[in-house]
């Protein structure tokens, strides 16, 4: 009996110690730097692009998608000076047109963008070199999407290994978002990360770094971040000061876009309650190291809808809901 009690005590102590290494409870209200004066407007007069645009970086190009555009829905710009180059992806019901534009998935290796069409449940591939040579270029690759478990927020590794957020629902329950691996060629989907066990209504964003063997996940309605390796093994839960597991947190918007910038994780932060009218957008960027330790807060001073990271120029490129629509923030000297 004595040895049994000793063994149980050892297991409990080991478990507590192990969790303490995984869990980080941090405050992110200190070391705030106002950077609004460093934000530079990106002026895009032609073509006209709506407020629902999504930004991407691929090779030498800054790419915007606009699912509400009545003509082309994908626009290529020079990422250095943001001059317009070309547009592709006609809106429409035709065989080579886009019915309901979803996310783009940049393929760095082949200089290709994959485009999700959730109307046709199809992925189309556009070779950028061909787009630049032929303004009437039509997508060369077409793949069927899994209709039973729809992948969204797509991240390309190779043709047989992509990461995605998958939406699932059971009768009488909230729909859930979880991370999966996705074979683009076969359509096979395998669960990878189900998320925090105490969060009943999971709404997430994520980013993958193949170089760092890292997946970082932010929760829309909970003051919580999480990091994993590429096999889905948990590294850390990073709890903010307002963390709890209440389902009613759907009324509060915590985190927005998330990216990995060299040796840092940057995530947009709001922490505000949904108003009766209008939208909540993040206006701050929280900076963490890759182990999830808080470093500082960059107070951007503009309402950020979504952002992406240009690693070559070391800058955040933002779509805003403010007096300016597009802008960038150079990160040189800001993160250390």
C-alpha positions in Angstrom: 0.0 0.0 0.0 2.9 2.3 0.9 4.5 1.8 -2.5 1.2 2.2 -4.3 0.6 5.6 -2.6 4.1 6.7 -3.4 3.6 5.7 -7.1 0.3 7.7 -7.3 2.0 10.7 -5.7 4.9 10.5 -8.2 2.5 10.4 -11.2 0.5 13.3 -9.9 3.6 15.4 -9.3 5.0 14.5 -12.7 1.7 15.4 -14.3 1.6 18.8 -12.6 5.3 19.5 -13.5 4.7 18.4 -17.1 1.6 20.7 -17.5 3.6 23.6 -16.0 6.1 23.2 -18.8 3.3 23.2 -21.4 1.0 26.0 -20.0 2.1 29.6 -20.0 0.0 32.2 -18.2 1.1 35.6 -19.5 0.1 39.2 -19.4 0.4 41.1 -22.7 -0.3 44.6 -21.4 3.3 45.7 -20.9 5.9 47.0 -23.2 3.5 48.8 -25.6 5.1 50.6 -28.6 3.0 53.0 -30.7 3.9 52.5 -34.3 1.1 54.4 -36.2 3.6 56.9 -37.5 5.6 54.1 -39.0 2.7 52.6 -41.0 2.9 53.4 -44.7 -0.1 53.6 -46.9 -0.3 51.5 -50.1 -2.2 53.4 -52.7 -4.1 51.2 -55.1 -6.3 53.2 -57.5 -6.6 50.6 -60.3 -8.2 48.2 -60.2 -10.9 49.0 -57.7 -10.8 46.5 -54.8 -13.4 46.0 -52.1 -13.1 45.9 -48.3 -13.3 42.1 -48.2 -9.9 41.7 -49.9 -7.4 39.1 -48.7 -3.6 39.6 -49.0 -1.0 37.1 -50.0 2.7 37.0 -50.9 4.2 34.7 -53.5 7.7 35.2 -54.9 8.0 38.8 -56.2 4.3 39.4 -56.0 1.8 40.9 -53.7 -1.6 39.3 -54.4 -5.0 40.5 -53.4 -8.2 38.4 -53.8 -11.7 40.1 -53.9 -14.6 37.7 -54.0 -17.0 40.6 -54.7 -15.3 41.8 -57.8 -17.6 41.4 -60.9 -14.6 40.8 -63.3 -11.3 39.4 -62.2 -11.1 38.3 -58.6 -7.3 37.8 -58.2 -4.9 40.7 -58.7 -1.1 40.6 -58.9 1.1 43.6 -57.9 4.9 44.1 -57.7 5.5 43.7 -54.0 8.3 46.3 -53.9 6.4 49.3 -55.3 2.8 47.8 -55.3 2.3 48.6 -59.0 -0.5 46.6 -60.7 0.6 43.8 -63.0 -2.3 41.6 -64.0 -5.7 40.1 -63.0 -7.0 36.6 -63.3 -9.9 34.5 -62.2 -13.1 35.7 -63.8 -16.3 35.7 -61.8 -19.1 33.6 -63.2 -20.7 30.2 -63.6 -18.6 29.1 -66.6 -16.3 26.1 -66.5 -13.1 28.3 -66.1 -14.8 30.9 -64.0 -15.0 31.3 -60.2 -18.5 30.9 -58.6 -17.7 31.5 -55.0 -14.1 32.5 -54.2 -12.5 31.1 -51.2 -8.9 31.3 -50.0 -5.8 31.3 -52.2 -3.0 28.8 -51.4 0.4 30.0 -52.6 2.8 27.3 -53.8 6.3 28.8 -53.5 8.1 25.8 -55.1 6.2 25.9 -58.4 5.3 29.7 -58.3 1.7 28.7 -58.5 -1.5 29.8 -56.7 -4.3 27.4 -55.9 -7.7 28.9 -55.8 -10.6 27.4 -53.8 -14.0 27.7 -55.4 -16.6 26.8 -52.7 -19.5 27.1 -55.2 -18.0 24.3 -57.4 -16.2 22.6 -54.6 -13.1 22.7 -56.7 -9.4 23.8 -56.5 -7.9 25.5 -59.6 -4.2 26.1 -60.1 -2.7 29.2 -61.8 1.0 29.3 -62.9 2.2 32.9 -62.3 4.6 32.9 -65.2 1.8 31.9 -67.6 -0.5 34.5 -66.1 2.1 37.2 -66.8 2.6 36.1 -70.4 -1.0 35.6 -71.3 -3.7 37.9 -69.9 -6.4 35.4 -71.0 -4.7 32.5 -69.2 -7.1 29.8 -67.9 -6.3 27.6 -64.9 -4.2 24.5 -65.8 -5.0 22.3 -62.8 -8.4 21.4 -61.3 -8.9 19.2 -58.3 -12.2 18.2 -56.6 -12.7 19.1 -52.9 -14.0 16.9 -50.2 -17.7 17.8 -49.8 -18.2 15.9 -46.6 -15.4 17.8 -44.7 -14.6 21.1 -46.3 -11.0 22.3 -45.9 -10.5 26.1 -45.5 -7.5 28.3 -44.5 -5.3 26.3 -46.8 -1.5 25.9 -46.3 0.6 24.2 -49.0 3.4 21.8 -48.2 3.4 19.6 -51.3 0.8 17.9 -53.5 0.2 15.2 -51.0 0.6 17.2 -47.7 -1.3 20.4 -47.1 -2.6 21.8 -43.8 -6.1 23.1 -43.5 -8.8 24.1 -41.0 -11.8 21.7 -41.3 -15.3 22.6 -40.3 -17.4 19.8 -38.7 -20.8 19.8 -37.1 -22.9 17.3 -35.1 -26.7 17.6 -34.7 -27.6 19.9 -31.8 -24.1 21.0 -31.2 -22.0 24.0 -32.2 -19.9 23.5 -35.3 -16.2 23.1 -34.6 -13.0 24.1 -36.4 -10.0 21.8 -36.2 -6.7 21.4 -38.0 -6.2 18.6 -40.4 -3.7 17.3 -43.0 -5.1 17.2 -46.5 -3.9 15.2 -49.5 -4.8 17.6 -52.4 -4.5 14.9 -55.0 -6.7 12.3 -53.4 -8.9 14.5 -51.2 -8.1 12.4 -48.1 -8.3 14.4 -44.9 -6.8 13.2 -41.5 -7.4 14.9 -38.1 -4.3 16.6 -36.7 -5.2 19.1 -33.9 -8.6 19.2 -32.2 -7.8 22.1 -30.1 -8.1 23.0 -26.4 -10.3 20.5 -24.6 -12.0 23.1 -22.5 -13.1 25.3 -25.4 -16.6 24.3 -26.4 -17.0 26.6 -29.4 -13.7 26.5 -31.4 -13.0 29.3 -33.8 -9.4 29.6 -34.8 -6.7 31.0 -37.1 -3.4 29.3 -37.7 0.0 29.6 -39.4 2.5 26.9 -40.5 6.2 27.2 -40.7 7.9 24.2 -42.3 11.3 25.8 -41.6 10.7 26.1 -37.9 8.6 22.8 -37.5 5.9 24.9 -36.0 2.2 25.5 -36.1 0.8 28.5 -34.2 -2.9 28.7 -33.5 -5.0 31.7 -32.2 -8.5 31.5 -30.9 -11.0 34.1 -32.1 -13.1 34.2 -28.9 -10.8 33.1 -26.2 -7.6 34.7 -24.8 -5.6 31.7 -25.9 -2.8 30.8 -28.3 -1.3 27.4 -28.8 1.8 26.0 -30.5 2.5 22.6 -32.0 5.1 20.8 -34.1 4.2 19.8 -37.7 3.0 16.3 -36.4 0.4 18.0 -34.2 2.2 17.4 -30.9 1.4 20.2 -28.4 4.3 22.4 -27.4 2.5 25.2 -25.4 -0.8 26.7 -24.4 -0.4 30.4 -24.0 -3.1 31.8 -21.8 -3.7 35.6 -21.7 -5.0 37.5 -18.7 -8.6 37.2 -19.8 -8.6 33.5 -20.4 -11.7 31.4 -19.5 -13.6 28.7 -21.3 -17.0 30.3 -21.4 -19.1 29.7 -24.5 -20.4 33.2 -24.2 -17.0 34.4 -25.2 -18.4 34.4 -28.8 -19.4 38.0 -27.9 -15.7 39.0 -27.4 -13.2 39.1 -30.2 -9.6 38.4 -29.1 -7.3 37.4 -31.9 -7.1 38.0 -35.6 -4.5 37.1 -38.2 -1.4 35.3 -37.1 2.0 34.9 -38.8 5.5 33.6 -38.0 8.2 36.2 -38.7 11.7 34.8 -38.5 12.0 33.9 -34.8 8.8 35.6 -33.7 5.1 34.9 -33.7 2.9 37.9 -34.4 -0.8 37.9 -33.8 -3.5 40.6 -34.1 -5.3 41.4 -30.9 -8.5 43.2 -30.0 -10.1 41.9 -26.7 -13.2 44.0 -27.3 -16.9 43.1 -27.0 -19.0 43.0 -30.2 -20.9 46.2 -30.6 -24.6 46.5 -31.5 -23.6 47.8 -34.9 -20.4 47.6 -36.9 -17.5 45.3 -36.7 -14.6 44.7 -34.3 -11.1 44.7 -35.9 -7.7 44.2 -34.2 -5.5 47.3 -33.8 -2.6 45.8 -32.0 0.0 43.3 -32.9 1.3 41.0 -30.0 4.8 39.8 -30.5 6.0 36.4 -29.0 9.1 34.3 -29.4 8.7 30.8 -30.9 8.4 29.3 -27.4 5.3 31.5 -26.7 7.0 34.0 -24.4 5.5 37.5 -24.7 7.9 40.2 -25.9 5.9 43.4 -26.7 2.8 44.9 -28.2 2.9 47.0 -31.4 0.0 49.5 -31.3 -0.8 50.0 -35.0 -3.5 52.6 -34.4 -5.6 51.4 -37.4 -8.4 48.9 -37.7 -6.8 45.8 -39.2 -9.1 43.3 -41.1 -6.4 40.9 -42.1 -2.6 40.9 -42.7 0.1 38.8 -44.2 3.9 38.7 -43.9 6.5 39.4 -46.6 9.6 37.6 -45.3 11.9 39.0 -48.0 11.1 42.6 -47.1 10.4 41.8 -43.4 7.1 43.7 -43.4 3.5 43.2 -42.4 1.1 44.0 -45.2 -2.4 44.9 -44.0 -6.0 45.3 -45.3 -7.6 48.0 -43.1 -11.1 49.2 -42.3 -10.0 52.8 -41.7 -9.2 56.1 -43.4 -6.7 54.1 -45.6 -7.4 50.7 -47.1 -4.0 49.1 -47.5 -0.8 49.7 -45.6 2.5 48.1 -44.6 4.7 48.2 -41.5 8.4 47.5 -41.8 9.5 45.3 -38.9 13.3 46.0 -39.0 14.3 47.1 -35.5 10.8 46.6 -34.0 10.8 43.0 -32.7 14.0 42.6 -30.8 
